[in-house]
Amino acid sequence: MIKIALVIGLAFVIQFVLSSFQMKNFNNEFVRLRRKGKVAIGRKSGGFHAGAIVMFRIDEKGIIQESRKIEGTTFLARVKDFPGFEGRYVGDLSVNDVEKSHKNLRKAVEDAALTYRKYMAGEEIAQPPSNFQKAGNVVTNLFNRRAGA
C-alpha cells in the first residue's frame, strides 16, 4: 500500500515539474505579447481531452494584430502561431471562425470574444472554479444533503 502511495506521489511531483515548463513557455509568450499592447485570452480546459488557450494581441479598437495558441494534453504543448485572425474584430469571433479543429480550441476562441465583450461592457469576468474548488463543492453538497435529510 505504501509503494502505491509513493508511486502516485511521485507521479504528481513529475507532472508538476513538467507542467511548470509548459506554464513558463505560456507566461513568456504572454509577457511578450503584453509588452506590445492589450491581449485578449480565451481558454477551455480539456480534462482527458486536449485543452486550449488562445491569445489575441489587439489594438485600442479591438482589432487583432497577432494571434497565438497553445493546445494539447501533455507537457510537450508549446505556444504556436494561430494565423487567420489578423485584422478582425475580436468581439465578433465565434466557434464558426475556426477551421475544423478540435472542440476545445473552437470554444477557447469563443471564450476570448466573450471575455473581451464583458471587459468592454465593464462586467466582472468570473474565474472558473479550479478542480479543487469543484471537488470541495461536491463534498460540501454531500454533507449538506445528509445534514438536511
N, C-alpha and C positions, 0 to 999 in steps of 0.2 A: 504494500500500500504506500509506503514511504517512497519507494522508487517511482511509482506512478506520479505522485505529487511532485517529486523532483523533476521528472521529465516535463510535466505540464508547466511547472515554474520556469524551467529553462527555455521552453518554447515561448513563453510570454516575454522573457528577457530578450531573446533573439529577435522576436517580432518588434519589440520596442526599439531596439538598436537599429534594425534595418529600416523601420518606418521613419526614424529620425533623419536618415539620409534623404528620404523622399520629401519630408517636410522642409528640410534645408533647401533642396532644389526649388520647391514651390515658393518659399519665402524669398529666396534670392531673386527669382523671376518677378515676383510681385513688387519687391522694392525697386527693381529696375524699371518696371512699368510705372510705378507710382511717382518716381522722380521725373518722369516725362509729363505727368498730368493725372487726371482722375481715372479711376479704374472701377468698372462695374464687374462684379463677380457673381456667378451662379454656380450652385453646387447641387449634386444629387448623390447621396450615398448609395452604395450598391449592396451592402450585406454580403451575400455569397456571389453576387454578380459584380461586374466591373463598375465602380463608381466613377464620377466625372466631376471636374471643376473647370469652368471656363472663365477667362479673364479678358475683358474688353477695355483697352485704353481708349478713352473718349475725350473729345474736346468739350468746350463750355456749352455747346448746343446739343450734346449727346450723340454726336456723330462718331462712329467707331473709326479709330485711326490704326489700331493694331489689335490682333486677337490671338490668344494662346489658349491651350487646353492641356489638361492632364487627365488621363483615364487609365484605368487598369485595376487589377486585383492584387498585384504584388508590389513589393518594394522597388521593383525594376522600372515602374512607371515614372516617366520624366515629363517635364513641361515641353510641349512642342507647338509649332505654329499651327494656327487654325484658320486657314485662308478662306476668303469668300465673303467676309463681313465688312471689309473696309468700305467706308463711305455710306454706310447705312445707319439709320437712327436706332439706337439700342432699345428704346422703349417699344418699338414695333416688332421686335423679333418674336417668333413663335416656334413651336416644335416642327412646323412645316418648312421652316427656313433652313433646316439642316438636312443635307442629303442623307439618304438612307444610312443610318448608323444605329448603334445600339441605343436602346430606350433612354438610359440614364444620361447620355450625352445630350440628347434632344431635350430632355427635361431640365438639364443644367442651363441650357441656352434660354429656355423659357423662364427659369428662375432668375437669371440675370436681368431679363427685361422687366419682370415683376418687381424685383428689388429696386431697380432704377426708378420705375414709376412711383413706388411707395416713397422712396427717398425724395423725389422731386415734389411729391404731394405733401411732404412733411410728416408722413406717417412713421410710426415706430416700426423698425424692422426686427421682428422677433427671432431670436436664435432658436434653431431646432433643438429639442432636448437630446442630450448625449445618451449613449447606451446605458450608462449607469443611472441616469435620471429616469429613463424608461423602466429599467428594472426596479428601481425604488418605487415608482408609481404603481407597478404591478403588485409589489409586496404590500404597499400601503393599502391598495384597494382590497386585497385579500383579507387583511386584518380588519378593515372597516366593515366588510361584508359579514365576517364572523362575529364581530362585536355587535352588529345591528341585528343579527339573526337570532 
